[in-house]
Structure formats: C-alpha cells, structure tokens
Amino acid sequence: MPPHRAALPRRAVLAATAGVTAALAVGGAARADDRRTRALLAAMTLEEKVGQVFVARVYGHSATAPDRADVDANLAETGVRTAAELVARYRVGGIIYFAWAHNTRDPRQIAELSDGIQRASLGLPRGLPVLISTDQEHGIVCRVGAPATLFPGAMALGAGGSRADARQLGRIAGRELRAMGVRQNYSPVADVNVNPANPVIGVRSFGADPAAAARLAAAEVRGYQASGVAATAKHFPGHGDTAVDSHTGFPVITHSRAEWERLDAVPFREAIAAGVDAVMTGHLLFPSLDPSGDPATLSRPIVTGVLREQLGYDGVVVTDALGMAGVRTKYGDERVPVLALKAGVDQLLDPPDLAVAWNAVLDAVRDGELAEERLDSAVLRILRLKERLGLLDQPYTDPAAVSRVVGRRTHRAAADRIAEATTTLLVDRGPTLPLAPRTHRRLLVVGADPASPSGTTGPPTTVLADAFTELGFTATALSTGTAPAPAAVEEAVTAAGGADAVVVATYNVTADSPQRTLVEQLVATGRPVVAVAVRNPYDVAQLPDVHAFLAAYSWTDVELRAAARVIAGAAAPRGRLPVPVRRADDPEQVLYPVGHGLTYPGYAAR
C-alpha cells in the first residue's frame, strides 16, 4: 500500500474500554464524536501526553538523512540528529517548518519531509500523526517560496477590501500547504494596527479599522479551513498598538478594557465565530486584562478568563514561539511552558531548549503542580484537531497532488489579480501616470533592497526593472539600499540624467533617512519620479515632492509586478488605504485618511 493511502492504526481505539469516556470527561460532558480521541488519550503514557503539547523545530530537508550541518545543529539544540529521532525521543505532537532550518527547499521535498516525519511517528508504539505547521502569512512573512503561489500580505488585502479575495487566498494557499503535508498555518494576523510605529506587526495586519480587519480575518479563516488546513488567529489579545517587538522586548499594551473591546477584540470574535481552529497568544503585557505583570501567554485571566470564558473559545490555543524575549523576561525557560499550560494554553510552540521544557512539564505533572487533567484537556483538543483535519485517517501526502496543485497557473493568476486590486495610488501630480514606453521608454529603477522573504526572486529594484522590461520599457536597475551612502546617491542622480523617468523603491523612510535625501535629489533632476513604498505606506509623509506615489505593502514579486503594471497603465489602481497616514511635521493631523486612493476612468486602457 503506498504511503499516501495508509491510515492510522486503530489498536489504541480498539483497546479502549467502555469506562474510558466517563473517566476522561475533561472539561465537562463527553462529546458523542469524542469516543475515538478519548480512547487514544486513555492509551497514552504520561510521557506521550507531554510530547503531544509541544510543537518543535528541527533542522534539515529530510526526516532521516539531513545534511551534515543540519545534523550538527540538531545535536547542539535537541541532542538528536534527525526529525525521526526527535519524534522518537520526545513524541512531539507537532513540528514547525522554517526556511532558515532548511525545511522548505521545494514543494516535492517538503512533501517528502512531511511523509518521513509521519512514518517516523506512526512507526512508534501508539504512534500518532504529527501536526505539521508553518508561518505562511504571505506578504513579508513566507516560509515556503516559489514555485508555491505567493499572495499579497494582510495590509495589501486590507487595501483591496475584498472578503472574496481573502477567502480565495486562504482556499488556494491552504490547498497548496495541504499538498505538501502542512496542515496548520499560523495565519491570519488578527491584530489591528493602530500604531504606525509598530515594528513587528505593521503590514502583517489587515489595517486600522477593527471591523474591516475582522471581516477579512474571518474570510481567510474560512478559506484555509475549507481546504483542510487549520487557520490560526494571532496574536491574542492584540499586538497592534505597540512600539516594541516581542521578539526582542516585552511590549506593553495600554488600552483600557473598553478600548480592547472596541479595537483589539473585534477580529478575534469574528475569527472565533468563523470557527477558527487555533488562536495564538501574544507575548505582551496587557494590564487592563491582567494587572499581574505576566505576559498574556502565561496569564490565566487572559487565556482562560477572557479567551475561553468570555469569548467562548474551546479550540486549540497555541503560544507564540517560546524563544522570544517577550515571554522570557519574567520567568526562566523551565517555568514558561508549565505556566503557559496552567494558564490554559494547549500547544507550546518552539521552546528554545526542548529538553528543558519537556522535562519541566513532565516534572510539574509528577509533582502535582500541573494537574494531569489540565494536560489531558490540552491533549484532547489537539487530538480533536488532528481528527477534524483528517490526520488520524490520512496522515500522508498524495505525491501526484504536489505537481498538480502547488503553483498551478490558475493559482498564480489569482494572486496577480488580487495584487492588482490592492495596489494603492496615493499621489499623482499632473497627473504623471501612467508612464508609457512611447514617452518614457528609458526607466531608471533605484532604491531599497531589504532582505528578501521567500516570496521574492531578487532585490525590489531588479524585480521592478524586469517587470517594466516585460511591459516594453528599457529599464535599468540600480540598488541603492535602505541607507544609501552619498556615493550611491550621486551615482543614482547621474544615472537619472540618462533616463526619461525614475522609479524609486522606498522602505520605512524616516525624517533623517538617507532614502529621503536620495528622493529629493532625484526630484531635483527634473525627471518624473515615481515612488513605490515596498513596506509601510507611511513613507509618503516623508516624500512630499514626488510626482507619484504608490503603496505596494511588500517587496514580494507578486506585489512589485502589480505595481509595475499600475505604473505602466496595464492595470488600474484600485486599492484604498487601510490605515491613516499622518503628517510628518504634525502627527496629530491626518495627511491621507483610511479609504484614500486615486484612480481615473479608463486608466487601464490608456
């Protein structure tokens, strides 16, 4: 029988006694559809139950034969050589894929890695399938790159405003992830980005309007889960109003309880109403919800009191990565996983030292600090999710589906269409746009080259220049970086002298940014200058003299190509700002409000 046809052995189910359901009435009356999952739970040892609540990282492209460097990394971090050994030693319930861990080289390799992990787990006594997950938010956060289909990110979708597009993104992206054996996605971001200085959320959020963010988050949830992939709304109770990155610090959210209800809670309520399979906690301090000083991930008043009891959520709760500074500030790594479980969390994501965390939970149960019933309730929710996703019966991938589904032409066309609907034209003096090959044949493309996510094939300047060349222009790329030196600025100004127009990619421009100097000197050449913000749309407030300004919301290929088509008049600019842009010289004043966006009748036909 080929691997993708195999089903989970049911010996644990058949061995269950009639008294199991009554003995395991975790959290209330037993569900009629829980007989199988409760029987599986009853057959597990304590060590196996502890393993189920962990979602671990592992290095390597193969479950059994990773590269030597990845073997060394695994030995250094977890004391095992391979993913198969990791599963055997810790009986982990989940594994998370990262590009930097070399898990995601290409779709077929990802599917083979997934199947190898499942074979390793199912070959153990009382073996259970592993819930494989990743962060595939699209936009600036992608772990799986081309040839998988890459879509615009959340703020771009907010600019498009289409629930149908958000649902289609989830449905297509979910189908492709499922084909590769990834059955849980840590998306969508349900945070409402009301702080322009937010260093960690920003364009990962749908925008500043809670109701609009809620509609799109719920639509994306429905799309993913219709494809058989668990969606995860994050970062509860809301990470949108902070100037601190929880990866490197401990953010404090100062919203009152009423402000939380009005702003932060709205998308999470809608995601829950849409049936979201998982909610991820944020490593942030929210004093109005819990004055104890504990991060939300470790807060029983927030996880159990607010999320479970007030919002009525009974699905899986997963922590954000436990190696982040925001959750390690107050307690040591051996205390964090125990406190998270006591708070009401079910899945412990990517602890910095798996052995320390695993043993800490085991000891806490044995010592009586953590009730085994609390552990059982977490494991039961995880088993329910695995059953709902079909993993208990069909844990393997279908090899034929990888080439048939991942990156198919209709999927890529949908991504291009959605990207065009999100590109936002904020400024067009004259008007300057569209540029046409007959009047502006020679284009100079200069600007920022931020580190590339998996959704890119090169620096933004190169991707844009290639896109313009395909549209009939003679385009030259000149990467000047995110902090261009005076020599780079001078080189760009000189090159502009031989161009008919200049396109500048900008990235998080500040008042004292050398990018601002670059744009000012390019404008001074007299050539038409079109700026494209490849991350935050707030750049426009720092660049008052550009002839035209577009927000692409990311520097991934799909959004840059769409921006090029809009600049060239091959597509209409239809996006509308999902966040307000405030004046640089007076932040109390709004320069461009939510909903701002320019277009012209017949624009695409010019």
C-alpha positions in Angstrom: 0.0 0.0 0.0 1.6 3.4 -1.0 2.3 5.8 1.9 -0.4 8.3 0.9 -3.1 5.6 1.2 -2.1 4.3 4.6 -4.4 5.1 7.6 -3.6 5.4 11.3 -3.6 2.0 13.1 -6.6 1.8 15.4 -5.2 -0.6 18.0 -5.4 2.1 20.7 -9.0 2.7 19.8 -9.9 -0.9 19.8 -8.3 -1.4 23.2 -10.3 1.3 24.9 -12.8 0.2 27.5 -16.3 1.3 28.0 -15.3 3.2 31.1 -12.8 5.4 29.2 -15.3 8.1 28.2 -16.6 8.6 31.7 -13.1 8.6 33.2 -11.9 11.3 30.7 -14.8 13.7 30.9 -12.3 16.5 30.5 -13.9 20.0 30.8 -17.5 18.8 31.0 -19.8 16.3 29.4 -18.2 14.0 26.9 -18.9 14.7 23.2 -20.5 11.9 21.1 -17.8 12.4 18.5 -15.0 12.2 21.1 -15.0 8.5 21.6 -12.1 7.9 19.3 -10.0 10.8 20.5 -10.7 10.0 24.2 -9.7 6.4 23.6 -6.5 7.4 22.1 -5.8 9.7 25.1 -6.6 6.9 27.5 -4.0 4.6 25.9 -1.2 7.2 26.1 1.6 7.3 28.7 2.3 10.4 30.6 5.4 11.0 28.6 3.5 10.6 25.4 0.9 13.2 26.5 3.6 15.6 27.4 5.1 15.2 24.0 1.8 16.0 22.3 1.6 19.6 23.6 5.0 20.5 22.0 5.5 21.9 18.5 9.2 21.7 17.9 11.6 23.0 15.2 14.1 20.7 13.6 16.8 21.3 11.0 17.0 19.5 7.7 15.3 18.8 4.4 14.8 15.1 5.2 13.4 13.3 8.2 16.2 10.7 8.2 19.1 12.0 6.1 19.6 15.7 6.6 22.8 17.5 5.6 25.7 17.3 8.0 25.4 20.9 9.1 21.8 20.3 10.0 22.7 17.1 11.9 25.2 19.2 13.9 22.5 21.9 14.6 20.0 19.3 15.8 22.6 17.7 18.1 23.5 21.1 19.5 19.9 22.1 20.1 18.0 18.9 20.9 20.5 16.1 21.3 19.2 14.2 18.3 20.4 14.0 14.7 17.2 14.0 12.7 13.5 14.7 12.7 12.8 11.0 13.0 14.9 10.8 16.2 13.3 14.0 17.6 9.9 12.4 17.2 11.0 9.1 18.8 12.7 10.8 21.8 10.1 13.4 22.6 6.9 12.1 20.9 6.1 15.7 19.9 2.6 16.4 18.6 3.7 19.0 16.1 6.7 20.2 14.1 7.1 23.7 12.6 8.8 24.3 9.3 11.2 27.2 8.7 13.1 28.2 5.6 16.2 29.0 7.7 16.1 25.5 9.2 16.3 24.2 5.6 12.8 22.5 5.8 11.4 24.2 2.7 13.6 23.8 -0.3 10.9 23.0 -2.8 7.3 21.5 -2.8 8.2 17.9 -3.5 11.0 17.9 -0.9 8.6 19.4 1.6 6.0 16.7 1.0 8.7 14.0 1.3 9.9 15.5 4.6 6.3 15.6 5.9 5.8 12.0 4.9 9.1 11.0 6.6 8.0 12.7 9.8 4.7 10.9 9.7 6.3 7.5 9.1 8.7 8.0 12.0 5.8 8.9 14.3 3.4 6.3 13.2 6.0 3.6 13.4 6.3 4.1 17.2 4.2 2.2 19.8 0.8 4.0 20.0 2.1 6.3 17.2 0.1 9.3 16.3 0.3 11.6 13.3 2.3 14.8 13.7 0.5 18.2 13.1 3.0 20.0 10.8 2.8 23.8 10.8 4.4 26.9 9.4 4.1 30.7 9.2 2.8 31.3 5.7 1.2 34.7 6.2 2.1 35.8 2.6 3.5 39.3 2.0 6.6 39.8 4.1 6.3 36.5 6.1 6.6 33.4 3.9 8.4 30.2 4.8 7.5 28.4 1.5 8.6 30.2 -1.6 8.2 29.8 -5.3 7.1 27.7 -7.1 4.3 27.7 -4.5 1.8 30.5 -5.1 2.7 33.7 -3.2 -0.1 36.2 -2.4 -0.1 39.8 -1.2 0.1 40.2 2.6 -2.6 41.2 5.0 -2.4 45.0 4.7 -2.5 44.7 0.9 -5.7 42.7 1.3 -6.9 45.4 3.6 -6.3 47.9 0.8 -8.3 45.6 -1.6 -11.1 45.2 1.0 -12.5 42.1 -0.7 -13.7 39.2 1.6 -13.9 37.1 -1.5 -10.2 37.7 -2.3 -9.2 36.9 1.3 -11.3 33.7 1.2 -9.8 32.7 -2.1 -6.3 33.3 -0.8 -6.9 31.0 2.1 -8.5 28.4 -0.1 -5.7 28.3 -2.6 -2.8 28.7 -0.2 -4.4 26.0 2.1 -4.7 23.6 -0.8 -1.0 24.0 -1.6 0.1 23.7 2.0 -2.0 20.6 2.4 -0.5 19.1 -0.7 2.9 19.5 1.0 1.8 17.9 4.2 1.5 21.2 6.2 -1.8 21.1 8.0 -1.7 24.1 10.3 -0.9 27.7 9.2 -0.1 30.4 11.7 -2.3 32.9 9.9 -4.2 35.2 9.7 -2.8 38.1 11.8 -5.9 39.4 13.6 -4.1 42.4 15.2 -5.5 45.8 14.5 -2.5 48.0 13.5 -3.4 51.4 15.1 0.2 52.4 15.8 2.3 53.5 12.8 5.5 52.9 14.9 4.7 49.2 15.4 7.9 47.4 14.4 6.6 43.8 14.4 3.1 43.9 13.0 2.6 46.8 10.6 1.8 45.4 7.1 1.2 42.0 8.6 -2.1 43.4 9.8 -5.2 44.0 7.7 -5.3 47.6 8.9 -6.5 50.1 11.4 -10.3 49.5 11.1 -11.4 46.7 13.5 -14.5 45.8 11.6 -12.7 45.7 8.2 -9.9 43.6 9.8 -12.5 41.3 11.3 -14.2 40.7 8.0 -11.0 39.8 6.2 -9.6 37.7 9.0 -12.8 35.6 9.2 -12.9 35.2 5.4 -9.3 34.0 5.4 -10.1 31.6 8.2 -13.0 30.1 6.2 -10.8 29.8 3.1 -8.0 27.9 4.9 -10.3 25.6 6.8 -12.3 24.8 3.7 -9.1 23.5 2.2 -8.4 21.2 5.2 -5.7 23.4 6.9 -6.1 24.8 10.4 -6.0 28.5 10.5 -4.6 30.4 13.5 -5.7 33.8 14.5 -2.9 35.7 16.2 -1.6 37.4 18.5 -4.3 37.3 21.2 -5.3 39.6 22.9 -4.0 42.0 20.3 -0.5 43.2 19.3 -1.5 46.1 17.1 -0.7 49.1 19.4 2.9 48.7 20.4 6.3 50.2 19.6 8.2 47.2 20.9 8.9 43.9 19.1 8.0 40.9 21.3 10.9 39.0 19.6 13.4 41.3 21.3 11.5 43.0 24.1 8.4 43.0 26.3 5.6 45.1 24.8 3.0 46.8 27.0 -0.5 47.5 25.6 -2.1 50.4 27.5 -5.6 50.0 26.1 -8.4 50.1 28.6 -10.8 47.3 28.9 -13.3 49.3 26.8 -10.7 50.1 24.2 -9.8 46.4 24.0 -13.4 45.5 23.4 -13.8 48.2 20.7 -10.4 47.7 18.9 -8.5 44.5 19.6 -11.2 42.0 20.4 -13.3 42.5 17.3 -11.2 40.4 14.8 -10.8 37.6 17.3 -14.5 37.5 17.9 -15.2 37.2 14.2 -12.5 34.6 13.7 -14.0 32.5 16.5 -17.4 32.9 15.0 -15.9 31.7 11.7 -14.8 28.5 13.5 -11.1 29.2 13.7 -9.2 26.0 14.7 -6.5 27.8 16.7 -5.7 31.0 18.4 -2.1 32.1 19.1 -1.3 34.1 22.2 1.0 37.2 22.1 4.0 37.7 24.5 2.8 41.1 25.6 1.6 42.8 28.8 -2.0 43.9 28.9 -2.6 45.4 32.3 -6.3 46.2 31.8 -6.9 42.5 31.2 -4.4 41.2 33.8 -2.6 43.5 36.2 -0.2 40.8 37.5 2.6 41.7 35.2 2.6 38.4 33.4 2.7 38.2 29.6 -0.6 37.2 28.0 0.8 33.8 27.1 1.2 32.9 30.8 -1.9 34.7 32.0 -4.8 32.6 33.2 -7.1 35.7 33.5 -6.4 36.3 29.8 -6.2 32.8 28.3 -8.9 31.1 30.4 -10.8 34.1 31.7 -11.1 36.2 28.5 -10.5 33.9 25.6 -12.1 30.7 26.9 -14.8 32.0 29.2 -15.7 35.5 27.9 -15.3 34.8 24.2 -16.4 31.2 24.5 -13.5 29.7 22.6 -12.9 26.0 23.0 -10.4 25.3 20.2 -6.7 24.9 20.4 -4.7 27.7 22.0 -1.0 27.9 20.9 1.7 30.1 22.2 3.8 32.3 20.0 7.4 31.0 19.8 8.7 30.4 23.4 12.2 31.6 22.4 11.0 35.2 22.1 12.2 37.8 24.6 8.6 38.8 25.5 7.8 35.6 27.2 11.3 35.0 28.8 11.6 38.4 30.5 10.0 37.4 33.8 10.5 33.7 34.1 13.1 31.1 33.2 12.8 28.7 30.3 11.9 25.8 32.6 9.0 27.7 34.1 7.4 29.2 31.0 5.9 26.0 29.5 4.4 25.0 32.8 2.9 28.4 33.4 1.5 28.5 29.9 -0.3 25.2 30.4 -1.6 26.3 33.8 -2.9 29.5 32.1 -5.0 27.4 29.7 -2.7 27.0 26.6 -2.7 23.7 24.7 0.3 23.9 22.3 3.8 25.0 23.3 5.5 26.4 20.2 9.2 26.2 19.5 10.8 26.3 23.0 14.4 27.4 23.0 15.5 24.2 24.7 13.1 21.3 24.1 14.7 19.0 26.6 14.4 21.6 29.4 10.8 22.4 28.5 9.7 18.8 28.1 11.2 17.7 31.4 9.8 20.7 33.1 6.2 19.8 32.1 6.7 16.1 33.0 8.1 17.0 36.4 5.3 19.5 37.1 2.7 16.8 36.5 4.5 14.2 38.6 5.0 16.8 41.4 1.3 17.8 41.3 1.9 21.4 40.4 0.2 20.8 37.0 -2.9 18.7 37.2 -2.9 15.8 34.8 -6.5 16.7 34.0 -5.2 20.1 32.6 -2.7 18.3 30.5 -5.4 15.8 29.3 -7.7 18.7 28.2 -4.9 20.2 26.1 -4.0 16.9 24.5 -7.7 16.2 23.8 -8.1 19.5 22.0 -5.0 18.6 19.9 -6.4 15.2 19.1 -9.7 16.6 18.1 -8.0 19.0 15.8 -6.0 16.2 14.2 -9.2 14.2 13.7 -11.0 17.1 12.3 -8.2 17.7 9.8 -8.4 14.0 8.7 -4.9 13.3 10.0 -6.0 10.2 12.0 -7.1 8.5 8.8 -5.0 10.1 6.1 -1.7 11.5 7.5 0.3 11.2 4.3 0.5 13.4 1.2 -0.5 12.4 -2.3 2.6 12.6 -4.4 0.5 13.4 -7.5 -1.1 16.4 -5.8 2.2 18.2 -5.4 2.8 18.8 -9.1 -0.9 19.1 -9.8 -1.8 21.6 -7.1 1.3 23.6 -6.0 1.9 26.8 -8.1 -0.6 25.9 -10.8 -1.2 28.5 -13.4 -4.8 29.4 -12.2 -3.5 29.9 -8.7 -0.7 32.3 -9.9 -3.3 34.2 -12.0 -5.5 34.6 -8.9 -2.6 36.0 -7.0 -1.8 38.5 -9.7 -5.4 39.6 -9.9 -5.6 40.1 -6.2 -2.4 42.0 -6.1 -3.6 44.4 -8.8 -6.7 45.1 -6.7 -4.6 46.1 -3.7 -2.0 48.4 -5.2 -2.8 51.9 -3.9 -2.1 55.2 -5.7 -1.8 57.9 -3.1 -0.2 60.8 -5.1 -0.3 61.6 -8.9 0.6 65.2 -9.7 -0.1 66.4 -13.2 -1.1 63.5 -13.5 2.3 61.8 -14.1 0.9 58.3 -14.5 0.6 56.2 -16.4 4.1 56.0 -17.9 4.2 54.7 -21.4 7.1 53.2 -23.4 6.5 55.7 -26.2 7.0 58.7 -23.9 9.1 57.3 -21.1 11.0 54.4 -22.7 14.1 54.7 -20.6 13.4 54.0 -16.9 15.8 54.0 -14.0 14.7 51.8 -11.1 16.6 52.6 -7.9 16.1 52.3 -4.2 15.8 49.9 -1.2 16.8 46.3 -1.2 15.6 44.8 2.1 16.4 41.3 3.0 14.3 39.1 0.8 11.5 36.9 2.1 10.7 33.6 0.4 8.3 35.3 -1.9 11.0 37.2 -3.9 13.4 36.3 -6.7 15.7 39.3 -6.1 16.0 42.9 -4.8 13.0 45.0 -5.5 14.9 47.2 -8.0 15.7 44.1 -10.1 12.1 42.7 -9.9 10.6 46.0 -10.8 13.1 46.5 -13.7 12.4 43.1 -15.1 8.6 43.7 -14.9 9.0 47.0 -16.7 11.1 45.4 -19.4 8.4 42.8 -20.0 6.0 45.8 -20.4 8.0 47.3 -23.2 10.3 49.7 -21.4 14.1 49.8 -21.3 14.6 49.6 -17.6 17.9 49.7 -15.7 18.1 48.6 -12.0 20.4 50.3 -9.5 20.1 49.1 -6.0 21.0 51.9 -3.5 19.9 50.1 -0.3 17.8 51.1 2.7 20.5 53.6 3.8 22.2 54.9 0.6 25.6 56.4 1.1 26.4 59.7 -0.5 28.3 58.0 -3.3 25.3 55.8 -4.1 23.0 58.9 -4.1 25.4 60.6 -6.5 25.5 57.5 -8.8 21.7 57.4 -8.9 21.5 61.1 -9.7 24.0 60.8 -12.5 22.1 57.7 -13.9 18.8 59.7 -13.8 20.3 62.1 -16.3 20.0 59.4 -19.0 16.5 58.3 -18.1 13.1 59.5 -19.1 11.6 58.7 -15.7 12.8 57.3 -12.3 11.0 54.7 -10.2 12.2 54.6 -6.5 11.5 51.7 -4.2 11.3 53.1 -0.6 11.4 51.2 2.7 10.4 52.7 6.0 11.5 56.2 5.3 12.1 58.4 8.4 12.8 62.1 8.7 16.6 61.6 8.8 16.7 58.7 6.4 19.3 58.8 3.6 16.4 57.5 1.4 14.7 60.8 1.8 17.9 62.6 0.5 18.0 60.2 -2.4 14.5 61.0 -3.5 14.9 64.8 -3.0 18.0 64.8 -5.2 16.3 62.7 -7.9 13.3 65.1 -7.9 15.8 67.9 -8.4 16.9 66.4 -11.7 13.6 67.4 -13.2 12.8 63.8 -14.2 9.4 62.4 -13.2 10.0 60.5 -10.0 7.5 57.7 -9.0 8.0 56.3 -5.5 6.8 52.8 -4.6 6.6 52.0 -0.9 7.7 48.4 -0.6 6.6 48.1 3.1 4.8 50.7 5.1 2.6 53.2 3.2 3.7 55.9 5.8 6.7 56.7 3.6 4.6 59.1 1.6 4.5 61.6 4.5 8.3 61.9 4.3 8.4 62.4 0.5 6.2 65.4 -0.3 7.8 66.3 -3.6 7.5 63.0 -5.6 5.4 63.2 -8.7 3.6 60.0 -8.0 3.5 57.6 -5.0 2.1 54.1 -4.8 1.9 51.7 -1.8 2.7 48.1 -2.6 2.7 46.9 1.1 5.5 44.4 0.4 8.5 43.7 -1.8 7.4 40.3 -2.9 7.3 39.6 -6.6 3.6 39.4 -6.9 3.1 42.9 -5.4 6.0 44.5 -7.2 4.8 43.2 -10.6 1.4 44.5 -9.9 2.8 47.9 -9.0 4.7 48.0 -12.3 1.6 47.2 -14.2 -0.3 50.0 -12.5 2.6 52.5 -13.2 2.5 51.4 -16.9 -1.3 51.7 -17.2 -1.7 48.0 -17.8 -3.8 47.8 -14.6 -6.0 50.2 -12.7 -5.0 51.4 -9.2 -8.0 50.2 -7.1 -6.5 49.9 -3.6 -7.6 52.2 -0.7 -5.5 52.9 2.3 -6.4 50.6 5.2 -4.5 52.7 7.7 -4.3 56.5 8.1 -1.1 58.3 7.1 -0.3 61.2 9.5 1.6 64.3 8.6 5.4 64.1 9.2 5.5 67.6 10.7 2.4 67.3 12.8 1.4 63.7 13.7 -1.8 64.8 15.2 -3.1 65.7 11.7 -4.1 63.1 9.1 -2.5 63.6 5.7 -4.3 60.7 4.0 -7.3 59.0 5.7 -8.4 55.4 5.7 -10.0 54.9 2.3 -7.8 57.3 0.4 -6.8 56.1 -3.1 -6.7 57.6 -6.5 -7.8 56.2 -9.8 -9.1 57.5 -13.2 -11.8 56.4 -15.6 -10.4 54.3 -18.3 -7.0 54.3 -16.5 -6.0 50.8 -17.6 -6.9 51.5 -21.2 -4.6 54.4 -21.6 
